[in-house]
Amino acid sequence: MFSFNMFDHPIPRVFQNRFSTQYRCFSVSMLAGPNDRSDVEKGGKIIMPPSALDQLSRLNITYPMLFKLTNKNSDRVTHCGVLEFVADEGICYLPHWMMQNLLLEEGGLVQVESVNLQVATYSKFQPQSPDFLDITNPKAVLENALRNFACLTTGDVIAINYNEKIYELRVMETKPDRAVSIIECDMNVDFDAPLGYKEPERQAQHEESAEGEAEHSGYTGELGFRAFSGSGNRLDGKKKGVEPSPSPVRPGDIKRGIPNYEFKLGKITFIRNSRPLVKKVEEVSVS
């Protein structure tokens, strides 16, 4: 009888639930040549080496792939997705705004871990410049820009490109968690007042009303009020025997805002300022 102890040595754990490794990180501008991907700057995804894809395919992870990036020197954390696996081994490429949030320099070490995030239901942003108010429909612009993002982290300052201009927005709040996934979600978006924005000062109402009354009184004093000062024509084409001669009314006689206390229900009174017509007396000559 021969006995074989096939399990004397510990079996390595091939299937793990989480991907975790360290990379040297560089900004996308360092990715030159045929792999030039300047569009990475317009979103929240990174470029990783092909070996990462090989390891991830062997792990029991959920899709889409989301990652937690940590700078252990500054305890800064953010979250991102992955765009492609074409980087050189041991290197990953990040958008410039993401490196600023993590306080990373070119060639710094970053810890990359796979994570599962809840789907976003609400997010609040604060533009970092009042220039963001010049956009006609900011929600539509933000919705279009977030299509290049996979997740959001509270406290991050993201950068979006619109009309060849970069706008920075701070993520003030996200629900239901501080880090959320925004892939195929129905998310409500809200904005805070831009950083450095000042509301325009409004003049007092009494000053505006006083100026309006002064202008109106001056106009009335110069021209006077003349009711029905135009001329009229008869339908049969004949000329009227007496031309209207309305009398001008002094500005002091005009009273505004005084109700008619003698008003009776069912009775309408028309007030006209005009002189009584003078009847012409024809002289009869006696022959």
Disulfide bonds with the S-S distance in Angstrom:
none
